[in-house]
């Protein structure tokens, strides 16, 4: 009986990978498996914030405390100038607010000393 297609050549099944490095094949297989079966966790998307201002997430504690201390010192100076232009109950109110700012500044400076003693 006549066969329309010839028989395929007989080859050794292991010879198809004979010229390849088995270690590189193992590494490639591991990368492929890791890619499909062990994906890296996707970074969480930030929810859009309704805040107008925000603090950088990369800011360290020392930087935050130093900025807080400077902001409180500025508020203290501004309120100090304003207080001397006021009289009566408004002046007492402003002096009370100034005292709270000074106490907050002391707390911030103490926290800064604990974080970075100089």
Helices and strands as residue ranges (DSSP letters): G 13-17, H 22-37, H 61-83, H 89-115
